[in-house]
């Protein structure tokens, strides 16, 4: 997924779990909006702890808006928002 000119937003419409590899092909997106109805987990899984890292950092996301539930975010040291 490649964002265009201006401000681009990626909105997740369902609660989801995404690790760093899930962001491998996303670039030029400035805002991430998490689902408002259920909890989303970014960077960790039930199998083991991982952190969002270089793939997430390459997306260009600088703003994350949480949903209406208890979202969980886990960032590695290389992530800059």
C-alpha atoms as a printed R data frame, in Angstrom:
   type eleno elety resid chain resno       x       y      z
1  ATOM     1    CA   UNK     A     1   0.000   0.000  0.000
2  ATOM     2    CA   UNK     A     2   1.474   3.296 -1.077
3  ATOM     3    CA   UNK     A     3   0.087   6.599  0.167
4  ATOM     4    CA   UNK     A     4  -0.049   9.568 -2.151
5  ATOM     5    CA   UNK     A     5   0.570  13.272 -1.762
6  ATOM     6    CA   UNK     A     6  -0.738  15.005  1.341
7  ATOM     7    CA   UNK     A     7  -1.858  13.308  4.528
8  ATOM     8    CA   UNK     A     8  -2.840   9.655  4.163
9  ATOM     9    CA   UNK     A     9  -4.697   7.596  6.757
10 ATOM    10    CA   UNK     A    10  -4.890   3.825  7.193
11 ATOM    11    CA   UNK     A    11  -8.001   2.828  9.157
12 ATOM    12    CA   UNK     A    12  -8.345  -0.667 10.591
13 ATOM    13    CA   UNK     A    13 -12.061  -1.539 10.575
14 ATOM    14    CA   UNK     A    14 -11.795  -4.603 12.806
15 ATOM    15    CA   UNK     A    15  -9.847  -5.442 15.933
16 ATOM    16    CA   UNK     A    16  -6.587  -7.021 14.814
17 ATOM    17    CA   UNK     A    17  -3.132  -8.219 15.834
18 ATOM    18    CA   UNK     A    18  -0.264  -6.987 13.646
19 ATOM    19    CA   UNK     A    19   3.462  -7.578 14.113
20 ATOM    20    CA   UNK     A    20   6.256  -5.622 12.425
21 ATOM    21    CA   UNK     A    21   6.255  -7.843  9.302
22 ATOM    22    CA   UNK     A    22   2.630  -6.830  8.662
23 ATOM    23    CA   UNK     A    23   3.833  -3.330  7.820
24 ATOM    24    CA   UNK     A    24   6.465  -4.487  5.293
25 ATOM    25    CA   UNK     A    25   4.650  -3.220  2.186
26 ATOM    26    CA   UNK     A    26   3.060  -0.038  3.559
27 ATOM    27    CA   UNK     A    27   4.688   3.333  2.876
28 ATOM    28    CA   UNK     A    28   3.824   7.033  2.885
29 ATOM    29    CA   UNK     A    29   0.991   6.704  5.422
30 ATOM    30    CA   UNK     A    30   0.971   9.368  8.137
31 ATOM    31    CA   UNK     A    31  -1.937   8.329 10.391
32 ATOM    32    CA   UNK     A    32  -3.093   4.933 11.674
33 ATOM    33    CA   UNK     A    33  -6.597   4.679 13.166
34 ATOM    34    CA   UNK     A    34  -7.421   1.542 15.159
35 ATOM    35    CA   UNK     A    35 -10.882  -0.065 15.225
36 ATOM    36    CA   UNK     A    36 -13.290   1.606 17.628
37 ATOM    37    CA   UNK     A    37 -15.183  -1.533 18.683
38 ATOM    38    CA   UNK     A    38 -12.520  -3.992 19.829
39 ATOM    39    CA   UNK     A    39  -8.965  -4.099 21.109
40 ATOM    40    CA   UNK     A    40  -6.101  -4.114 18.604
41 ATOM    41    CA   UNK     A    41  -2.586  -5.310 19.339
42 ATOM    42    CA   UNK     A    42   0.389  -3.928 17.439
43 ATOM    43    CA   UNK     A    43   3.816  -5.434 17.903
44 ATOM    44    CA   UNK     A    44   3.020  -8.338 20.228
45 ATOM    45    CA   UNK     A    45   1.426 -11.733 19.775
46 ATOM    46    CA   UNK     A    46   0.096 -14.423 22.066
47 ATOM    47    CA   UNK     A    47   2.976 -16.650 20.905
48 ATOM    48    CA   UNK     A    48   5.790 -14.343 21.964
49 ATOM    49    CA   UNK     A    49   6.769 -10.771 22.569
50 ATOM    50    CA   UNK     A    50   8.018  -8.826 19.600
51 ATOM    51    CA   UNK     A    51   8.156  -5.111 18.941
52 ATOM    52    CA   UNK     A    52   7.308  -2.891 16.030
53 ATOM    53    CA   UNK     A    53  10.587  -2.002 14.377
54 ATOM    54    CA   UNK     A    54  12.078  -1.169 11.006
55 ATOM    55    CA   UNK     A    55   9.067  -2.163  8.868
56 ATOM    56    CA   UNK     A    56   6.714  -0.041 10.960
57 ATOM    57    CA   UNK     A    57   9.221   2.817 10.983
58 ATOM    58    CA   UNK     A    58   9.393   2.765  7.162
59 ATOM    59    CA   UNK     A    59   5.613   3.319  6.832
60 ATOM    60    CA   UNK     A    60   5.905   6.992  7.713
61 ATOM    61    CA   UNK     A    61   3.204   6.726 10.406
62 ATOM    62    CA   UNK     A    62   3.593   9.612 12.837
63 ATOM    63    CA   UNK     A    63   0.205   9.486 14.541
64 ATOM    64    CA   UNK     A    64  -1.849   6.610 15.973
65 ATOM    65    CA   UNK     A    65  -5.432   7.050 17.131
66 ATOM    66    CA   UNK     A    66  -6.598   4.288 19.464
67 ATOM    67    CA   UNK     A    67 -10.013   2.716 19.315
68 ATOM    68    CA   UNK     A    68 -12.670   2.444 21.974
69 ATOM    69    CA   UNK     A    69 -11.129  -0.615 23.638
70 ATOM    70    CA   UNK     A    70  -7.833  -1.349 25.410
71 ATOM    71    CA   UNK     A    71  -5.324  -1.341 22.535
72 ATOM    72    CA   UNK     A    72  -1.779  -2.617 23.083
73 ATOM    73    CA   UNK     A    73   1.253  -1.133 21.301
74 ATOM    74    CA   UNK     A    74   4.832  -2.381 21.651
75 ATOM    75    CA   UNK     A    75   7.603  -0.361 20.019
76 ATOM    76    CA   UNK     A    76  11.250  -1.212 19.516
77 ATOM    77    CA   UNK     A    77  14.015   1.287 20.140
78 ATOM    78    CA   UNK     A    78  14.279   2.204 16.435
79 ATOM    79    CA   UNK     A    79  10.683   3.440 16.099
80 ATOM    80    CA   UNK     A    80  10.143   7.177 15.824
81 ATOM    81    CA   UNK     A    81   6.663   8.703 15.913
